[in-house]
């Protein structure tokens, strides 16, 4: 049997300290906890101002204790902590240590993430609540859009040959589309041409996104005419507009323009004709 007095005192002290440290370590950390993947993904590609975004949190873990509490701290681009997701727990009914698995859950953020339009990239840190140790880190982007209202216009003349004759009926198809609208509003669509304006229809711009279509018919005299369609709210503020330019009697106007644009060649052709005529006459 080894006698204590023959055992080196320094080695004995070292073993004693090592044993004490091992006794102090939590049993569950015999296998080091590890996060093998971590992602935070917004549920929409874009949000309108004031909307509360949601994110899908997903991570894969191994070597964890049962009932390990975690949290996610979210920092903005300037490094300020702007939100904390709590209530994340690694739970198992089959074991108490060395747990392996995947956590996948949707969490709501706050409306202050969508206070201003634009894109902001955030850093998410997955943290062990008891130790404060950062287990993983990832980034995600929140895109905030403002309302957009657009008008598009297509037209067709009565005989559908795309050549408008004087006093021929022209039918305009007007399409109104909108996205990221925060508040519902009443609007009126007007057609403006020849110094006058005409009510086409009334419509409601609903919250979120939507569309509406209507038609307007008019006839025009010979010449060039511009028709402007304006969508205005109840306070007469223009929400969107679109203009269409029509050339009435285009065949005649087109021939004149063709001659004007090619005047040097026309003159040369006429000169050539004169020369030919002169040569022919001399031969006679």
C-alpha atoms as one frame of an Amber mdcrd trajectory, in Angstrom:
protein
   0.000   0.000   0.000   1.310   3.407  -0.970   2.133   5.513   2.068   1.086
   9.162   2.030   4.485  10.274   3.327   6.144   8.787   0.226   3.644  10.555
  -2.111   5.011  13.900  -3.404   3.195  16.675  -1.610   2.892  18.910  -4.717
   1.358  16.089  -6.757  -1.070  15.321  -3.972  -2.181  18.945  -3.811  -2.624
  19.041  -7.607  -4.808  15.926  -7.596  -6.853  17.332  -4.747  -7.515  20.583
  -6.606  -8.355  18.745  -9.827 -10.805  16.513  -8.044 -12.457  19.497  -6.405
 -12.877  21.243  -9.795 -14.394  18.131 -11.364 -16.854  17.857  -8.489 -17.923
  21.458  -9.038 -18.680  21.008 -12.764 -22.392  20.489 -13.613 -23.090  16.904
 -14.513 -24.973  17.958 -17.645 -21.867  19.546 -19.157 -19.931  16.325 -19.335
 -20.786  16.649 -23.038 -20.272  20.263 -24.213 -23.562  21.822 -25.432 -23.397
  22.853 -29.075 -25.599  24.696 -31.556 -24.953  23.263 -35.016 -27.266  25.619
 -36.955 -29.175  28.812 -36.153 -31.462  31.005 -38.276 -33.987  33.811 -37.798
 -36.219  34.388 -40.853 -38.939  37.114 -41.198 -42.348  35.811 -42.308 -42.664
  38.453 -45.072 -40.387  39.940 -47.687 -41.720  43.415 -46.829 -43.899  45.105
 -44.190 -45.914  48.292 -44.233 -45.262  50.971 -41.629 -46.539  50.028 -38.164
 -46.995  46.327 -38.935 -45.720  43.833 -36.335 -43.270  41.427 -37.975 -42.906
  37.769 -37.056 -39.775  35.653 -37.351 -39.252  31.907 -37.592 -36.535  30.862
 -35.126 -34.839  27.577 -35.899 -31.744  25.958 -34.401 -30.298  22.472 -34.054
 -28.653  21.505 -30.760 -26.822  18.629 -29.124 -25.443  17.826 -25.663 -27.943
  20.006 -23.747 -29.539  19.515 -20.338 -33.303  19.090 -20.107 -35.144  22.371
 -19.348 -32.240  24.559 -20.481 -33.572  28.101 -20.807 -32.369  30.189 -23.769
 -33.074  33.662 -25.105 -32.397  35.635 -28.275 -31.066  39.167 -28.074 -31.582
  41.284 -31.206 -29.232  44.190 -31.970 -29.609  46.861 -34.648 -26.931  47.995
 -37.096 -25.432  50.403 -34.545 -25.038  47.648 -31.956 -27.926  48.677 -29.694
 -30.070  45.983 -28.068 -33.580  46.578 -29.418 -35.508  43.406 -28.540 -35.237
  40.144 -26.577 -37.110  36.928 -27.355 -37.636  34.879 -24.191 -39.447  31.648
 -23.340 -37.160  29.383 -25.382 -36.549  26.094 -23.545 -34.893  22.839 -24.537
 -37.300  20.215 -23.168 -37.384  16.410 -23.357 -39.499  13.749 -21.649 -37.080
  10.964 -22.504 -33.783  12.116 -21.021 -32.249  14.672 -18.695 -28.809  15.184
 -20.252 -27.079  15.084 -23.612 -30.239  16.105 -25.435 -30.094  16.401 -29.238
 -32.779  17.893 -31.435 -34.205  20.867 -33.351 -36.117  23.884 -32.074 -38.504
  25.557 -34.540 -40.978  28.228 -33.455 -42.468  31.524 -34.709 -42.100  34.596
 -32.486 -43.551  38.100 -32.812 -41.257  41.113 -32.621 -42.556  44.658 -32.060
 -43.989  47.455 -34.194 -40.900  49.614 -33.614 -39.142  47.406 -36.169 -41.356
  49.008 -38.842 -41.461  52.640 -37.746 -39.605  53.930 -40.794 -39.381  52.862
 -44.420 -36.234  51.190 -45.691 -34.189  48.091 -44.919 -32.444  47.316 -41.634
 -30.191  44.362 -40.910 -30.287  42.998 -37.357 -27.978  40.634 -35.468 -29.600
  37.855 -33.412 -27.616  36.201 -30.601 -28.732  32.906 -29.032 -27.785  32.989
 -25.350 -27.839  30.534 -22.419 -29.917  32.320 -19.761 -28.168  30.776 -16.714
 -24.592  31.417 -17.812 -25.055  34.341 -20.218 -22.899  32.473 -22.731 -23.482
  33.228 -26.417 -24.158  29.945 -28.198 -24.719  31.180 -31.763 -25.222  34.296
 -33.867 -26.963  35.139 -37.145 -28.376  38.123 -39.062 -31.716  38.918 -40.723
 -33.206  41.880 -42.595 -36.505  43.707 -42.126 -37.785  45.587 -45.192 -40.337
  48.338 -44.544 -42.363  49.672 -47.493 -44.561  52.755 -47.845 -47.833  52.832
 -49.686 -47.622  52.791 -53.454 -50.576  53.541 -55.758 -50.134  53.112 -59.501
 -52.260  53.723 -62.597 -51.777  51.987 -65.932 -53.814  52.710 -69.073 -54.522
  50.817 -72.292 -56.673  52.078 -75.174 -58.435  50.699 -78.232 -60.209  52.559
 -81.025 -63.640  51.513 -82.300 -62.498  49.528 -85.351 -59.506  48.136 -83.407
 -56.897  49.009 -86.031 -54.922  51.287 -83.674 -55.319  54.153 -86.148 -57.648
  56.768 -84.684 -59.866  58.664 -87.090 -61.429  62.030 -86.223 -64.537  61.549
 -84.018 -63.875  57.812 -83.712 -64.695  56.413 -80.254 -61.666  55.453 -78.172
 -62.119  53.222 -75.116 -59.582  53.520 -72.293 -59.099  50.701 -69.793 -57.728
  52.124 -66.536 -56.126  49.847 -63.951 -55.457  51.067 -60.409 -53.161  48.969
 -58.207 -51.931  49.600 -54.684 -49.698  47.956 -52.064 -48.683  48.618 -48.430
 -51.623  50.947 -47.722 -51.990  51.611 -43.975 -55.457  53.133 -43.894 -58.520
  52.634 -46.094 -59.483  55.719 -48.115 -62.136  56.828 -50.612 -60.932  58.048
 -53.996 -62.288  59.372 -57.302 -60.814  58.732 -60.734 -60.906  61.656 -63.202
 -60.150  61.943 -66.931 -58.714  65.294 -68.096 -58.446  66.394 -71.737 -59.259
  69.409 -73.880 -59.285  71.715 -70.862 -62.063  69.740 -69.145 -62.198  66.960
 -66.574 -64.699  64.133 -66.233 -65.483  61.742 -63.385 -64.736  58.176 -64.417
 -65.587  56.296 -61.205 -65.333  56.246 -57.420 -63.457  53.529 -55.585 -62.083
  52.522 -52.199 -58.375  52.026 -51.596 -58.384  49.211 -49.035 -55.777  48.450
 -46.380 -52.862  46.360 -47.606 -52.888  45.680 -51.332 -55.560  45.538 -54.027
 -56.631  46.593 -57.500 -59.527  48.137 -59.406 -60.319  48.586 -63.099 -62.706
  50.811 -65.030 -63.313  52.143 -68.549 -63.704  55.577 -70.111 -64.787  56.380
 -73.691 -64.264  59.576 -75.654 -63.845  60.872 -79.230 -61.368  63.462 -80.484
 -60.842  65.874 -83.339 -57.924  65.643 -85.717 -54.561  66.338 -84.142 -52.609
  65.354 -81.051 -54.439  64.966 -77.739 -53.197  64.175 -74.238 -55.551  62.423
 -71.824 -54.549  62.419 -68.147 -56.145  60.127 -65.581 -55.897  61.300 -61.963
 -56.860  59.472 -58.795 -57.690  61.865 -55.942 -58.672  61.308 -52.329 -61.524
  63.016 -50.453 -59.313  66.076 -49.871 -58.599  66.350 -53.609 -54.981  65.270
 -53.154 -53.618  63.455 -56.195 -52.718  59.898 -55.223 -51.584  58.758 -58.681
 -51.769  59.871 -62.313 -51.013  58.611 -65.795 -51.105  60.370 -69.173 -51.684
  58.980 -72.654 -50.965  60.867 -75.892 -53.096  60.111 -78.965 -52.543  61.113
 -82.580 -55.839  61.438 -84.400 -55.758  61.259 -88.220 -52.362  59.571 -87.973
 -52.195  58.430 -91.616 -52.203  61.977 -93.073 -49.960  63.321 -90.361 -47.656
  60.371 -90.830 -47.202  61.078 -94.579 -46.375  64.731 -93.950 -43.880  63.805
 -91.231 -42.291  61.232 -93.503 -41.706  63.823 -96.229 -40.370  66.392 -93.764
 -37.965  63.950 -92.115 -36.600  62.805 -95.511 -36.627  66.153 -97.325 -32.974
  65.962 -98.561 -33.614  62.558-100.150 -36.867  63.789-101.688 -35.046  66.771
-103.198 -32.342  64.500-104.564 -34.961  62.209-106.071 -36.705  65.136-107.741
 -33.383  66.391-109.087 -32.666  62.931-110.508 -36.072  62.899-112.206 -35.337
  66.318-113.752 -31.951  65.101-115.049 -33.521  62.011-116.603 -36.203  64.108
-118.278 -33.574  66.487-119.703 -31.428  63.610-121.004 -34.417  61.952-122.654
 -35.425  65.205-124.349 -31.897  65.753-125.739 -31.836  62.278-127.249 -35.034
  63.064-129.079
